[in-house]
Amino acid sequence: MKLLIFTQKVDKNDPTLGFFHTWIKELSKKSDSIAVVCLGKGQYDLPKNVTVYSLGKESGLSRLGYLKNLFHYLYLIRGSYDKVFVHMNEEYVLLCGLYWKIKNIPVYFWRNHPRGSLVTRVSVLLSKKVFCTSKDSFTARFRKTVIMPAGIDTTIFKPIEGVVRKKYSVCMVGRVSPIKNIDLALPAIRILVSWGFQVSLSIIGPIPKNDLKYLDSLRAYVKNYNLSNSISFLEAVSPLELAKVYSSYEVTLNLTDTGSFDKTIVEAAACGSIPLVSNKSFSLLLPEVCIIEKSQEAVSEGIKRLLSAHEQIEIQKNLETFVKAQSLTGLIDKLIVEMN
């Protein structure tokens, strides 16, 4: 198989997208060659049969520059691939899908988001198969869609020996953005503190420029209610450091909307940190005690329940099956089968 991959970024140290570097590396073991076209690139360490082409975001190019580079690369690598895998960015399918259809080159489109548009529908139409991890994803409704594992590398994400798990500790991992509903978590911690409950929350992740005002509002809440001893904001870490983070906390809180499939939930579980989520897409995958309504009262009650030592012992047994089903090995094997 000679594969052409489109993705947003190739950078093994990127706190949000670094996981895809591992996906490429694993796919390369089962491919003759891989050409990767990305919007931007950072540090990467990939096998010799992988070539990376950047559209130039790291150089500050305009969108017109991106388009010019895109069609230049497509001309340059014409005839050197027999399958296309588009990860998340439907624009590439829209721009090039008709060309690939004429050339009889199958397109495999990965999209995992609760909302979609006409562009999404056209991209699905131009694709041979569509992949997503959540049954509540917009793309899950189509007959050609295949539900996939999340693809977590369990050789990296596992409890780290020597790392002490702090008592009564909770973390939220991911970009600091309204979509993460962090503003629901802060009042929940305030409720627990008012009850005299010993608990700490660490919010760990990058801050998009567009969401700086959101961060300011969160910091203002912490200051106004004197929660600085209980709530902290920490910088994002590289994917290789994340396992240490999860191994340091008893509970990982995730309040993203139903329909997505946030991989941090699986990563946390793999490292022994119990996930507490409001995303109903996980209702048949996680123990019932790990699923909550999206309200500050439900969040506070859920945290209190999961910090019970007795609850943790029972839940850990059930999480092993969940993690195994979402492994990177399982994902790569299934991708290869579906693309062949």
N, C-alpha and C positions, 0 to 999 in steps of 0.2 A: 504493500500500500504506500502510495506517494501522496502525502497529505499537505494541504494548504490550510493553515489555521489563521483566523482573525480574532484578535482579542484587544482589550483596552490597553494593557500595559504588561511588559515583560520586565519584572524587577523582583528578584528573590527576597529583597529586604522591604518591599512595600507592605505596610501593616494591613492593608485591605485586600490587595490583589496579588500579594506574593505567593499565595497558594497555587496560582495557575502555572507558575514556574515548575512546580513539582508535577503537575499534570502533563506538561509538555515533555518533561524528562521521562516519565513513565510511558507515555505514548510513543516516544522515540524508540523504545525497546522493541516495539511491535510494528514499526514502520520502516520502510526502506529509506525514506527521507521525509523531512518536515520543513516546510517554509512557513515562518510565522510573520504575519503583518500586524503590527501593533500601532496604536496611536502614539505611544511614547515608550521609551525604554530606559532602564536603569542598569543595575548590576545583574548579570546572569552568568550561569555556569552550566552550559548545556552540551550534550554530546556532539560529535563531529557531523552527524547526519542531520543536524538542525541548523537552519540559517534564519536569522532575525532581521527583519526590515522594519524600520521605524518611519512613521509618517511625519515625525518631526516635532511632536509636542514639546519634548525636552529642550528643543532649540527655539521655542517661541514662534513657530510658523503660524500663519493664518490658515483659515479653513480652505481657502483657495490653494494654499501650499500643500495642505493635506491631500486634496483631490489630485493635484498634479503628481505628487509622489505615488499615490495609490495606483493611478493608471500607468505610471512609469514602471512600477514594480510588476503589475499584472502583465505588461508587455514583456518585461525582462524574464519572467519565470514561466511564460506560456509554454504549454506542452510538458512541463516538468512535474505535474501533479495530476492525480486521477480522482481525488475526493476533496471536498471543502468542508471544514468544520468552523462555523461561526459562533463564537462564544459571546452571548448577550447583545452585541451591537447589531441590531436589525438593519441599520443603515447600509451595511455592506451587502446584505442580501437584496435590498431594494435597488442598490446601484448596479450590482453585477449579476444578480440572479438570472436575468433573462439571457445574458451572454453565456452563463454556465449551462443553462437549459438547452440552448442551441448547440453547445459543444458536447452535450450529453455527459456533463460532469455533475454527479449528485452532490447536493448541498445538505448538510446536517446542521441544524440550527438549535443552539442552546439558549433558552430564555426562561427565566424563573421570576416572574413578577405578577402580582395580583391584578394589575391593570394593563390594558392593551389599547391599540388604536387601529385605524385603517392600515397604517404602515405595518403593524404587527401581522395583520391578517394577510396582507399581500406577501410579506416575507414568509409566512407559513405556506402559502400557496406555491411559492417558488422553491420550497424546500422538499426534499424527499422524505425526511423524518425530522421531528422536533423533539428535543429533550428538555425535561424539567424535573425538579426534585419534589415539587409539592403538588398534590392533587387539587389545590386551590389556586394554582397559578392560572393566569389567563389562557395560556397555551395548552393547559391540560384538557380542554374541551374538544380538541381536534382528534380525529381518528388516527392520524399519523403520529400522534405524540406518544412517547415512551417515558414512563416515570423512571428516574435514575437514582442511584445512591448519591449522597452529598460529596463523597470522595475525600475523606479525611485520612491523612497519612498517620496511621496508628504507630508507626515506628518513631514518629516525632511527638505526637500527642498521646502522652501517657503520664502517669504520676511520676514526677521527677524525684529520684532518691536524694535525700538530704534537705529537701525544701520543706519547711515547716508550714503546715496549713493553719492559718490564724483562726482562733476561736471566734465564733459569732461574726464572721466576715462575709461580705457580699461584694461582688464586682459586676460591673457592666462593661463589656468589651465591644468596641466598634466605634465608628465615627460619631462625633458629638453632633447630632442633627435631630430636628424635630421628628423625623420618621422613626427614631429610636424611642420616642416617648419618655425621655429621661425625666421630664418635668412631672411625671406621675410617680416616679420612684422617690423623689425628694420628700414630698409630703408623707409618703409611707414610712420613711425613716424617721421623720419628725414624730409621727404617731407612736412608733416603737420607743423612741427616746422619751416621750412624755409618759409612757407606761413604766419607765425605769428599766427598759430592756437594754442590755449591752449589745450593741450592734454597730458595725462600721460598713460604709459603702465607698468603694473606689470606682470612679468612672475613668476608664482607660481607653484612649483612642485619639485619632487625628481630628483636627477641627477644620472643616472646609471653610474657605474664606466667606462663602455666602451665609454661613451659620454662626459667625462671630457674635452677632446680637443675641442669638439663642444661648450661647455660652454665657454671655454677660447676664442674661436673665436668670440662669441657673445659679451663677455665683452670687447674684444679688439675693436670691432666695436663701441660700446657705448663710449669708451674712446677716440677713434680717432676722432669721430665726435661731441664730447662734448655734449653728450645726457644724462649724468648722472642725470640731473634735470628732465628729462622726462621719462626715462626708469629705472626700478629697478628690481632686482632679489630677490625673497622672498622664504623662505623655504616652503616645503610642509606642509600641515596641515592634521589632521585626517578627515575622512568623516563627522563626527559630527560638525566639525568647518567650513566645506566648505560652508554651507548655509550662514554663516556670511560673508564669502569672496565674494560670488556672490552678496549678498545684498549690498555690498559696491561699486559696479562698475556699470556703465551705460551700457557698452557693453562688451561681452565676445567674444573674437576672437579665431577662431579655423581653422587652415589651414591644417588639415590632408587630405590625399588623398581620392578621391572618392572610395567607396567600403566598407569602414569601417562605423561604426555607433557609434561615440564617445558619450558616455553617458553624458559627461560634458556639451554637447550642451543642452540636456534636463534639466539637473540640473540647469544650468544658467537661462534658460527660466522660470523654475518653481519659481526661486527666484527673478524674475523681471529684470534680466540682459539680454539685447537683444543679441541674438547670431548673429555673422557675420561669415559665413562659406564659404569655397571654395569647400566643399564636395557636389557634384551634387546628391548624394543619398538623400539629404534633399530637392531637388527641388520641390517635390510635397507635402512636409510636412510643410515647413516654408514659410512665406511671401517672395515673389520674391525679395524684397529689402534686404533680409538677405543673399542672395546667390551672391557670387562674383567669378570672375576669379582669378586664382592663379598668380597674379603679384603684384609688389609693388605699381604700380599706381592704380590698382583696389582696393587694400587693403586700401590705403589712402583715395580714394574717398568714399569707403564704410563706413569707420569710420566716416568721416566728415558728411555723410548723416545721419547715425544712431544717431549721437550726437545732431541732431536737435530735440528740444523738441516736435515739431509738429509731426514728424515722429514717435517718441517713443509712443505717445498716441495712434496712429492708430495701430501700430504693436502689442502693448500689448493685445489688444482685440483678435487678431488672434492667439496669442501664447497660450491662455487658452485652446483652442481645441486641439492643438498640445501636450501640457503637459498631458492633461487628457488621451489621447490615448496611452501615453507611461508610464502609472503609474505601480507601483509595484503590486497593486491589480489586474489590468488587466493581467499582465504577469503571476502571480501565478495561477489565474483562468484558463488561457489558457493552461499553462503547465499541470495542473491536468487533464483537458479534453483530451489533446493530449496523455498523458501517460496512460490514462485509456480507 
